[in-house]
């Protein structure tokens, strides 16, 4: 079948990369990009960091107007898709316009998981998912302001880092026993919590909010232990909910997110999904939804390659990064390794150093973390993806280059 019309719903990372990959693979048909935001496609990772700390010099744009024109893309912005007519192979816009597709990519991302008790307050409560959210935080995060962050995941800690850098008094409330508990080993998360505390961030673990209310311009947050925190603003980040309602209404297979195979293909062979909205069925049968920049890009590329009949991507261990307190942390592989080993010193004279963590299961390297050692990540990825045997005397010897072990 000749593919003449490709429609992409969602003008974020996955949607933008899908366009680039399609054109790189010599697709010459029509591409229509539909986004409910009024912006051009832009990067999300800087929103919790540089977009707040240095907005004037932070470039977020992925595809400019000129680039979209050069790529021959029809961009419909500020318009939502309200339904998918699978029988007619058309998407229906909020203004009732219909756009035909031969292949459709859903890349609608996710929305912040809500806390109704905080949402009920009329002001001084924030979340972070888009550019407007980041811009709204800039005047809030001012020196001396008391900021309570609900949620000690990656975004929560990145915001804590940005807020303390801007001179705020920061408290993080984490319901679990450790920060970043879903995506990093305890050896590192305990260390990261310690680093934040050394920078003046108050981290409260195993802590739940019981209630909250406004007292004039102050938000009073009551904890389950009876303690009351006073805040000038509360920011919460307790995960996301996949924007999968379009798929649900269209009768696609959905389990909290849109189920896709290794080609990013849904239960309808002409409809694909990529990014935070997609949950992939792995070769071992497990279901996995990965919220990362790299995963959005890879699933978008998988879609483009499958549509164009190109060879599929080789399966690789997931990779992501976070920047906190002026340090760069990069992760590859499954973070549930049996044992973790440190190469180098985690701290030197009280200052965060550069070091490597190896995650080892059944004698092989299944994960690795590079802290302030980005140049080593290419070698660590190779070790993880080839499940290299771990040799303590070799891998932990800082006098031996990791490159020589690959």
Number of C-alpha atoms within 10 A of each C-alpha: 4 6 14 14 16 22 24 27 23 25 28 25 28 31 30 24 22 26 26 16 19 22 16 11 15 9 17 13 14 16 23 20 22 24 24 16 18 11 14 21 26 19 18 20 18 21 24 27 23 18 22 23 18 12 16 9 9 14 13 18 14 16 21 13 13 9 11 19 12 9 18 16 16 14 18 17 17 12 14 17 21 14 19 21 14 15 7 11 17 19 22 17 16 12 10 11 10 17 18 18 23 15 20 26 26 28 30 29 27 19 17 17 14 15 12 8 12 21 13 11 13 9 14 18 16 19 22 22 19 16 19 11 14 22 15 14 20 16 9 18 25 17 13 13 18 23 26 26 27 23 24 27 21 23 25 26 27 19 27 30 23 24 28 23 17 17 15 22 22 27 22 27 22 24 17 16 13 21 29 23 18 13 15 20 21 18 12 19 16 16 15 19 21 14 18 20 14 12 14 16 21 17 22 19 17 11 18 17 20 14 14 18 15 15 9 7 11 17 25 19 21 17 16 12 10 11 10 16 17 17 21 18 22 25 20 25 23 20 17 16 16 22 21 24 18 17 21 16 12 15 13 19 15 18 13 16 24 30 25 27 19 18 22 29 25 25 15 14 10 16 23 29 34 34 31 27 28 35 26 24 16 13 10 6 8 9 14 14 19 17 18 17 18 17 21 27 20 21 29 30 25 26 28 27 20 17 19 15 10 11 9 14 14 7 11 14 15 17 20 17 19 17 22 20 17 10 13 15 18 19 23 26 21 17 21 17 19 12 13 20 15 18 16 15 12 17 13 10 6 9 10 18 15 19 18 25 22 27 26 23 17 11 14 18 24 28 27 26 30 22 23 18 16 15 9 17 20 13 16 29 23 17 24 24 18 15 16 17 16 19 12 12 8 13 19 18 13 14 8 11 13 18 12 7 13 13
